[in-house]
Amino acid sequence: MTASATAPPAPGSLKRIVAASLIGTTIEWYDFFLYGSAAALVFNKLFFPEQDPLVGTLLAFLTYAVGFAARPLGALVFGHYGDRLGRKKLLVLSLLLMGGATFAIGLLPTYATIGSAAPVLLTVLRLVQGFALGGEWGGAVLLVSEHGDARRRGFWASWPQTGAPAGQLLATGVLSALTALMSDAAFTSWGWRIPFLLSGVLVIVGLWIRLSVDESPVFKAARAQAEERKAAAGIAEKMPLVAVLRHHWRDVLIAMGARMAENISYYVITAFILVYATTQVGLSKQTALNAVLIASAVHFAVIPAWGALSDRIGRRPVYLIGAVGVGLWMFPFFTLIDSKSFGSLLLAVTVGLVLHGAMYAPQAAFFSEMFATRMRYSGASIGAQFSSVAAGAPAPLIATALLNNYGSSTPIALYVIAAALLTIVAIVCARETRDRDLADVAAGQGSRDASHDAVATADAPTTA
């Protein structure tokens, strides 16, 4: 493989870039997951009080799913401008949008104060959250992937992925502390607002760190080439979306399929579990939150390990371990929870998240390596976020509806297993990308394994 056109940054610089991406994604996921936990615990009472408790939870999860519906739009908008203007600028904007919406939820009047306008406003703010997160993921992982080199890309790119369990850990930890220190009445009355208002402080910290890093050198080189070719040939670039659909439609479909088991299993394990453990099994909110809290800490720790393993044996084998493992774990998962033991609940959630990490860790490098530079933000974001509408968005809603209709965990387990089978098919159809150099791919000089990219991107600066 030819040497990269851009030298990798110094170790200290790369670590700063990884830290900026990690802290930013942690804050954004904190905001996003906080809503999911609140939807499971209190939003049914605050915004849908006239409904049966389980129906109210369904409605609360419906507003939760709305955030996923906005993620594809965020992927399109942020992907387009991220491929045109750069990764850094769009990451700053996504952080501001997410933090502002979350802070506003903390100030939102409830149904008791303003009636039906309350759930409407809640839904609008959730849409803003989803729009922001749809643009966040692609930019964060690309900023790290494009600064590093192929040899350890899986490891370094997995660190922004740890922002999801870190955000879950932070959101669940804050909620767990509040429910432990406050009475149920106080928490339902005003205590639930504290974690949302805390987002304002976190956003200031995240902005300070994100503004300190430089733009991706691979992107800057590709943009310079595009400008040179435009000046020489007088041909304007096509929209990144058009180029993605023309050159990388197969990769988009693979990315969408790869996300099915990863997305569905995660929200069943971390969001729906709060409903199942408290309403079906009879465990306390504190017990369920503590289990998710501890398991999220383990999840955070294993993601870089899975990422490093993908550098050694490939993205596909590690991803398949996770997809097959999650499918096989679903029936034991619910059996353990039904035992009503905290230890069994903790084991169920922890093993589930460890297996999920095998899919989530290599995902950042895997998706980044599928696409050419001048369409990479769009391609990775579209592949990742469009699948969320069919996967993560309805997962807690479908799981809760299945529980409501059948009163059993069996249909829910079969639902996750079906998603795992879809992901296995997608990964089997995928090409291994571990040895690709992102600068080579951008210049149309990729390896024979990446020949479809080489052909598609030889003229990428002109047509992308």
Wavefront OBJ file of the C-alpha trace (Angstrom):
o trace
v 0.000 0.000 0.000
v 1.331 3.415 -0.904
v 2.349 5.788 1.855
v -0.216 8.222 3.015
v -0.121 11.644 1.534
v -0.467 13.115 4.950
v 1.770 12.260 7.871
v 0.034 11.213 11.080
v 0.018 13.797 13.868
v 2.327 13.646 16.840
v 1.060 11.347 19.643
v 0.243 14.311 21.870
v -1.749 15.973 19.105
v -3.665 12.786 18.336
v -4.517 12.306 22.000
v -5.847 15.865 22.166
v -8.004 15.224 19.102
v -9.295 11.965 20.607
v -10.050 13.765 23.880
v -11.948 16.521 22.069
v -14.059 14.004 20.157
v -14.646 11.852 23.236
v -15.718 14.708 25.504
v -17.985 16.164 22.858
v -19.675 12.855 22.079
v -20.013 12.114 25.803
v -21.904 15.370 26.324
v -24.144 14.796 23.298
v -24.935 11.223 24.307
v -25.508 12.343 27.901
v -28.166 14.707 26.616
v -29.712 12.086 24.329
v -29.727 9.231 26.856
v -30.940 11.448 29.664
v -34.152 11.893 27.724
v -34.526 8.120 27.291
v -34.064 7.435 30.996
v -36.451 10.237 31.945
v -38.998 8.911 29.437
v -38.869 5.533 31.153
v -39.054 6.943 34.690
v -41.041 10.191 34.891
v -42.179 11.649 31.555
v -45.250 9.408 31.462
v -46.473 11.081 34.683
v -45.389 14.625 33.836
v -46.445 14.920 30.201
v -49.054 12.138 29.742
v -50.739 11.950 33.170
v -54.208 11.039 31.909
v -53.053 7.718 30.450
v -52.692 4.250 31.935
v -49.096 4.015 33.304
v -47.870 1.582 30.621
v -49.697 3.493 27.869
v -48.193 6.713 29.216
v -44.769 5.068 28.997
v -45.513 4.088 25.403
v -46.362 7.704 24.581
v -43.225 8.913 26.340
v -41.149 6.456 24.295
v -42.945 7.714 21.175
v -41.537 11.207 21.792
v -38.208 9.460 22.452
v -38.442 7.822 19.015
v -39.140 11.174 17.363
v -35.548 12.149 18.107
v -34.371 9.277 15.945
v -36.624 10.398 13.109
v -34.717 13.689 12.976
v -31.312 12.006 12.893
v -31.349 11.210 9.141
v -32.110 14.862 8.400
v -29.203 15.854 10.615
v -27.010 13.329 8.794
v -27.925 14.837 5.416
v -27.430 18.474 6.437
v -24.331 18.012 8.572
v -22.872 15.491 6.134
v -23.267 17.888 3.204
v -21.700 20.857 4.945
v -19.168 18.711 6.794
v -17.862 17.454 3.438
v -17.828 20.996 2.066
v -16.705 23.129 5.038
v -14.928 20.682 7.319
v -15.576 18.422 10.283
v -14.684 20.815 13.096
v -17.162 23.627 12.315
v -20.105 21.260 12.151
v -19.115 19.517 15.390
v -19.220 22.835 17.232
v -22.686 23.559 15.821
v -24.040 20.117 16.766
v -22.845 20.548 20.349
v -24.563 23.943 20.652
v -27.843 22.618 19.261
v -27.892 19.545 21.472
v -26.941 21.407 24.643
v -29.449 24.191 24.027
v -32.329 21.762 23.468
v -31.473 19.721 26.561
v -31.186 22.810 28.752
v -34.574 23.989 27.447
v -36.187 20.652 28.416
v -35.038 21.326 31.980
v -37.057 24.573 31.928
v -40.111 23.122 30.192
v -43.534 23.454 31.927
v -45.359 20.145 32.386
v -48.866 19.041 31.402
v -50.216 20.214 34.749
v -49.099 23.780 33.934
v -49.788 24.296 30.224
v -51.790 21.232 29.211
v -51.306 19.594 25.811
v -48.755 22.233 24.766
v -46.250 20.567 27.110
v -45.856 17.292 25.179
v -45.835 19.255 21.908
v -42.924 21.421 23.084
v -41.185 18.350 24.467
v -41.456 16.703 21.060
v -40.039 19.776 19.265
v -37.018 19.868 21.569
v -36.533 16.145 21.064
v -36.482 16.758 17.311
v -33.685 19.299 17.781
v -31.750 16.762 19.861
v -32.097 14.134 17.151
v -31.097 16.565 14.389
v -27.940 17.507 16.296
v -26.971 13.924 17.101
v -27.499 12.922 13.466
v -24.634 15.227 12.538
v -22.461 14.638 15.592
v -21.469 11.014 15.182
v -20.025 11.186 11.680
v -17.935 14.273 12.352
v -16.565 13.014 15.670
v -15.373 9.648 14.398
v -14.011 11.096 11.148
v -11.981 13.737 12.941
v -10.131 10.946 14.773
v -10.034 8.451 11.899
v -8.609 10.993 9.467
v -5.922 12.185 11.890
v -4.610 8.699 12.650
v -3.015 5.959 10.554
v -4.355 2.620 9.407
v -2.247 0.538 11.802
v -4.120 1.619 14.968
v -7.175 3.327 13.493
v -9.595 0.848 15.021
v -8.254 1.577 18.505
v -8.134 5.363 18.256
v -11.446 5.682 16.384
v -13.148 3.542 19.018
v -12.574 6.216 21.671
v -15.286 8.586 20.359
v -17.526 5.489 20.490
v -16.929 5.313 24.234
v -18.793 8.618 24.405
v -22.028 6.583 24.215
v -21.430 4.506 27.367
v -19.756 7.502 29.014
v -22.850 9.599 28.301
v -25.064 6.744 29.492
v -22.883 6.415 32.588
v -23.093 10.120 33.300
v -26.845 10.364 32.676
v -27.669 7.231 34.651
v -25.259 8.220 37.433
v -26.841 11.632 37.887
v -30.352 10.159 37.851
v -29.331 7.363 40.211
v -27.808 9.832 42.674
v -30.896 12.039 42.570
v -33.331 9.157 43.079
v -31.211 7.937 45.993
v -31.031 11.356 47.667
v -34.568 12.567 46.956
v -38.027 11.233 47.633
v -40.078 10.053 44.644
v -42.369 13.054 45.084
v -39.509 15.579 45.065
v -37.796 13.924 42.093
v -41.033 13.875 40.094
v -41.859 17.449 41.085
v -38.556 19.208 40.312
v -35.544 16.942 40.798
v -35.739 15.516 37.262
v -34.905 18.981 35.889
v -31.423 19.108 37.455
v -29.702 16.708 35.000
v -31.117 18.607 32.019
v -29.987 21.986 33.341
v -26.544 20.536 34.053
v -26.118 20.158 30.299
v -25.523 23.902 29.991
v -22.320 23.624 32.037
v -21.149 20.543 30.134
v -21.617 22.259 26.761
v -19.347 25.145 27.778
v -16.605 22.651 28.675
v -17.107 20.733 25.427
v -16.938 23.867 23.274
v -13.725 25.012 24.909
v -12.058 21.694 24.123
v -13.451 21.288 20.601
v -12.390 24.756 19.513
v -8.785 23.906 20.427
v -8.274 21.176 17.793
v -7.378 21.509 14.130
v -9.258 20.324 11.063
v -8.547 16.863 9.631
v -5.402 16.923 7.423
v -6.911 14.315 5.079
v -9.940 16.555 4.550
v -7.790 19.658 3.995
v -5.698 17.823 1.401
v -8.780 16.536 -0.430
v -10.398 19.983 -0.399
v -7.221 21.535 -1.819
v -7.186 18.960 -4.616
v -10.836 19.674 -5.351
v -10.166 23.399 -5.602
v -7.187 22.802 -7.904
v -9.208 20.591 -10.219
v -12.087 23.039 -10.242
v -9.732 25.867 -11.175
v -8.082 23.791 -13.893
v -11.184 22.194 -15.419
v -13.872 24.683 -14.401
v -16.128 21.855 -13.206
v -17.989 22.347 -9.924
v -18.302 19.504 -7.441
v -21.549 17.605 -7.235
v -23.384 17.366 -3.950
v -21.778 14.798 -1.612
v -25.132 13.020 -1.307
v -25.286 12.497 -5.077
v -21.743 11.133 -5.092
v -22.490 8.774 -2.194
v -25.561 7.345 -3.893
v -23.648 7.007 -7.165
v -20.416 5.458 -5.912
v -21.153 4.029 -2.472
v -24.792 2.868 -2.427
v -23.686 -0.680 -1.572
v -21.621 0.557 1.371
v -24.546 2.627 2.630
v -26.783 -0.456 2.625
v -24.116 -2.510 4.412
v -23.695 0.190 7.062
v -27.459 0.325 7.587
v -27.654 -3.437 7.971
v -24.688 -3.475 10.318
v -26.436 -0.999 12.563
v -29.618 -3.020 13.042
v -28.500 -5.406 15.797
v -26.131 -2.867 17.337
v -28.803 -0.168 17.616
v -31.777 -2.323 18.606
v -29.901 -4.368 21.207
v -28.441 -1.263 22.830
v -31.754 0.470 23.430
v -33.434 -2.720 24.605
v -30.590 -3.338 27.068
v -30.280 0.224 28.407
v -33.649 1.984 27.926
v -36.366 -0.673 27.753
v -34.756 -2.576 30.610
v -35.765 0.229 32.981
v -39.402 -0.422 32.076
v -39.152 -4.216 32.107
v -37.274 -4.452 35.408
v -39.605 -2.061 37.226
v -43.051 -2.904 35.782
v -42.745 -6.591 34.849
v -40.238 -7.925 37.379
v -41.027 -5.551 40.249
v -37.522 -4.252 40.930
v -37.044 -0.681 42.125
v -35.970 2.178 39.852
v -32.795 2.513 41.906
v -31.883 -1.155 41.385
v -32.407 -0.968 37.617
v -30.466 2.289 37.318
v -27.571 0.911 39.357
v -27.317 -2.150 37.113
v -27.201 -0.003 33.963
v -24.717 2.324 35.656
v -22.214 -0.423 36.515
v -22.654 -2.196 33.176
v -22.056 1.088 31.308
v -18.728 1.463 33.095
v -17.695 -1.999 31.864
v -18.991 -1.117 28.391
v -16.788 1.990 28.380
v -13.723 -0.090 29.297
v -14.161 -2.863 26.700
v -14.824 -0.690 23.633
v -11.154 0.340 23.104
v -10.140 -3.298 23.624
v -12.543 -4.442 20.900
v -11.273 -1.592 18.687
v -7.669 -2.711 19.190
v -8.652 -6.301 18.377
v -10.192 -5.111 15.104
v -6.768 -3.688 14.179
v -5.283 -7.172 14.605
v -7.892 -9.506 13.114
v -10.114 -7.156 11.085
v -13.330 -5.178 11.468
v -15.622 -7.938 10.157
v -14.626 -10.749 12.546
v -15.010 -8.531 15.626
v -18.347 -7.203 14.390
v -19.598 -10.753 13.799
v -18.614 -11.765 17.337
v -20.892 -9.028 18.641
v -23.837 -9.739 16.324
v -23.826 -13.493 16.917
v -23.226 -13.015 20.639
v -26.108 -10.582 21.138
v -28.487 -12.892 19.293
v -27.487 -15.867 21.430
v -27.631 -13.860 24.671
v -31.213 -12.589 24.450
v -33.033 -15.526 26.039
v -30.507 -15.871 28.907
v -30.680 -12.083 29.262
v -34.377 -12.053 30.157
v -34.162 -15.269 32.158
v -31.555 -13.697 34.427
v -33.635 -10.538 34.907
v -36.736 -12.592 35.743
v -34.858 -14.111 38.692
v -35.353 -10.720 40.471
v -31.777 -10.756 41.759
v -29.615 -7.645 41.433
v -26.585 -9.827 40.660
v -28.419 -11.600 37.853
v -29.737 -8.303 36.484
v -26.213 -6.858 36.528
v -24.785 -9.934 34.779
v -27.495 -9.794 32.108
v -26.935 -6.135 31.269
v -23.129 -6.289 31.504
v -22.707 -9.275 29.182
v -25.201 -7.710 26.775
v -23.233 -4.459 26.635
v -19.874 -6.238 26.311
v -21.205 -8.079 23.255
v -22.712 -4.854 21.942
v -19.268 -3.265 22.254
v -17.866 -5.794 19.782
v -20.147 -4.242 17.157
v -19.902 -0.652 18.290
v -16.107 -0.439 18.708
v -14.980 -1.207 15.123
v -17.938 0.656 13.638
v -16.209 4.055 13.556
v -13.151 2.872 11.627
v -15.204 0.415 9.543
v -17.656 3.024 8.265
v -14.940 5.666 7.785
v -12.911 3.297 5.629
v -15.856 2.599 3.328
v -16.087 6.099 1.842
v -13.899 8.605 -0.036
v -12.880 11.770 1.815
v -15.039 14.293 -0.036
v -18.136 12.172 0.601
v -17.073 10.437 3.824
v -19.039 12.615 6.287
v -22.185 12.181 4.196
v -21.688 8.473 3.550
v -20.846 7.450 7.102
v -23.593 9.636 8.574
v -26.274 8.477 6.146
v -25.399 4.817 6.640
v -25.370 5.167 10.407
v -28.329 7.477 10.958
v -30.889 6.348 8.387
v -30.859 2.905 9.953
v -31.633 4.441 13.350
v -35.168 5.239 12.166
v -35.909 1.528 11.727
v -33.630 0.291 14.516
v -33.006 2.404 17.610
v -35.989 4.720 17.224
v -38.774 2.189 17.666
v -36.815 -0.368 19.721
v -38.047 0.660 23.207
v -41.493 1.382 21.749
v -41.749 -2.022 20.026
v -40.374 -3.829 23.080
v -42.868 -2.080 25.377
v -45.755 -2.813 22.987
v -44.762 -6.485 22.786
v -44.632 -6.659 26.568
v -48.015 -4.961 26.813
v -49.623 -7.310 24.275
v -48.041 -10.624 25.269
v -46.920 -10.086 28.860
v -43.769 -12.067 28.072
v -40.149 -11.404 27.124
v -40.093 -14.100 24.421
v -41.330 -11.868 21.549
v -38.809 -9.201 22.588
v -35.944 -11.701 22.504
v -37.057 -12.900 19.043
v -37.182 -9.269 17.878
v -33.524 -8.711 18.819
v -32.495 -12.074 17.327
v -34.103 -11.102 14.000
v -32.080 -7.874 14.028
v -28.905 -9.867 14.740
v -29.557 -12.059 11.702
v -29.907 -8.966 9.476
v -26.611 -7.614 10.769
v -24.825 -10.926 10.240
v -25.957 -10.946 6.594
v -24.736 -7.353 6.114
v -21.304 -8.054 7.593
v -20.866 -11.250 5.573
v -21.560 -9.186 2.428
v -19.088 -6.463 3.437
v -15.452 -6.151 2.363
v -12.721 -6.062 4.970
v -11.398 -2.491 5.296
v -8.740 -2.797 8.013
v -5.693 -2.027 5.810
v -7.092 0.895 3.850
v -5.275 4.216 3.972
v -7.852 6.998 3.992
v -5.607 9.354 2.024
v -5.010 6.633 -0.593
v -8.727 6.009 -0.899
v -9.323 9.745 -1.277
v -6.787 9.933 -4.101
v -8.105 6.852 -5.843
v -4.984 4.813 -5.018
v -6.529 2.209 -2.710
v -5.623 -1.473 -2.600
v -7.201 -4.056 -4.857
v -9.594 -4.956 -2.038
v -10.842 -1.401 -2.246
v -10.979 -1.313 -6.029
v -14.605 -0.214 -6.089
v -13.559 2.803 -4.029
v -10.529 3.454 -6.185
v -12.625 3.622 -9.338
v -15.347 5.656 -7.658
v -13.017 8.162 -6.103
v -10.350 8.636 -8.742
v -12.414 11.596 -9.835
v -13.879 12.237 -6.361
v -12.636 15.840 -6.046
v -14.337 16.597 -9.374
v -17.583 14.683 -8.975
v -17.920 14.197 -5.249
l 1 2 3 4 5 6 7 8 9 10 11 12 13 14 15 16 17 18 19 20 21 22 23 24 25 26 27 28 29 30 31 32 33 34 35 36 37 38 39 40 41 42 43 44 45 46 47 48 49 50 51 52 53 54 55 56 57 58 59 60 61 62 63 64 65 66 67 68 69 70 71 72 73 74 75 76 77 78 79 80 81 82 83 84 85 86 87 88 89 90 91 92 93 94 95 96 97 98 99 100 101 102 103 104 105 106 107 108 109 110 111 112 113 114 115 116 117 118 119 120 121 122 123 124 125 126 127 128 129 130 131 132 133 134 135 136 137 138 139 140 141 142 143 144 145 146 147 148 149 150 151 152 153 154 155 156 157 158 159 160 161 162 163 164 165 166 167 168 169 170 171 172 173 174 175 176 177 178 179 180 181 182 183 184 185 186 187 188 189 190 191 192 193 194 195 196 197 198 199 200 201 202 203 204 205 206 207 208 209 210 211 212 213 214 215 216 217 218 219 220 221 222 223 224 225 226 227 228 229 230 231 232 233 234 235 236 237 238 239 240 241 242 243 244 245 246 247 248 249 250 251 252 253 254 255 256 257 258 259 260 261 262 263 264 265 266 267 268 269 270 271 272 273 274 275 276 277 278 279 280 281 282 283 284 285 286 287 288 289 290 291 292 293 294 295 296 297 298 299 300 301 302 303 304 305 306 307 308 309 310 311 312 313 314 315 316 317 318 319 320 321 322 323 324 325 326 327 328 329 330 331 332 333 334 335 336 337 338 339 340 341 342 343 344 345 346 347 348 349 350 351 352 353 354 355 356 357 358 359 360 361 362 363 364 365 366 367 368 369 370 371 372 373 374 375 376 377 378 379 380 381 382 383 384 385 386 387 388 389 390 391 392 393 394 395 396 397 398 399 400 401 402 403 404 405 406 407 408 409 410 411 412 413 414 415 416 417 418 419 420 421 422 423 424 425 426 427 428 429 430 431 432 433 434 435 436 437 438 439 440 441 442 443 444 445 446 447 448 449 450 451 452 453 454 455 456 457 458 459 460 461 462 463 464
